[in-house]
Amino acid sequence: AVLGEAGMSLANLVRLNVHTTDVDRLFQDYGVLASRLSAAGVAPSTTMLGVARLAIPDLMVELEGTAVA
């Protein structure tokens, strides 16, 4: 949705940072994200970091992407 508002799509994604409070749990569902990226024909540089908590305590995952036009 954010990329769409900027007139872009996942094809414009060049970097993806993933912060999670539970790396093991995230890996159980990571295939969903990987398949969406693959379907868009992109393989952005990705970093996954386990953190103690996020700014909003109820959240488990935060995605930070860099896209170029």
N, C-alpha and C positions, 0 to 999 in steps of 0.2 A: 504494500500500500504506500509506504514512504517513497520507494523508488518510482512508483507510478505517478505520484504527485509531482515528482521532479521530471516527468517525461522519460523515465528510464525503466529498465526491467532488470531481472537477475542477470541478464547477459552483460550488464555494465559493471557488475560486482567484481572487484579485483582483490579485495582483502576482506576477511571476516574474522573478527575476534569473538570468541564465545566464553562467557564467564558463567560458571555454574556452582551451585552449592553442593552438588552431588554428581561427581564425574561418572561414577559407575551407573547411576540411574540414567544419566543423559545418554550414555553409550547404548542403552537398551533401545532408545528411539532415534538415535543419530542417523540411522538409515533413511528416515523420512526426509531430513534436511539434505542428505547426500543425494538422494534420488531427485529431489527438486532441482538441485544445482546441476546434476548430470543432464536432466531433461532440458535445461536451459543451455546446455553446451558449455558450461563454465566450470573451472576448477580453481577458485580463488585461493590465494595464500591464506592459510587458516591457523589460528592459535586457539587452543582451548586451555582455560585456566580454572582450577578449582579454587574457590574462595570461601571464606567463613560465612559471609552473608552478602546480600546485595542491598542497595539503598532502600528498596521496598522489601521488608523482611518476608512477606508471603511469596515472593517470586523465587523461582529456582534457576532461571536462565535469563541472561541478558546477551543480546546480539548487538555487535557494533560492526557496521559494514562501511567500506569505502567503495564508492562507485565513480567511474569516470565516463564522460560522454564521448 
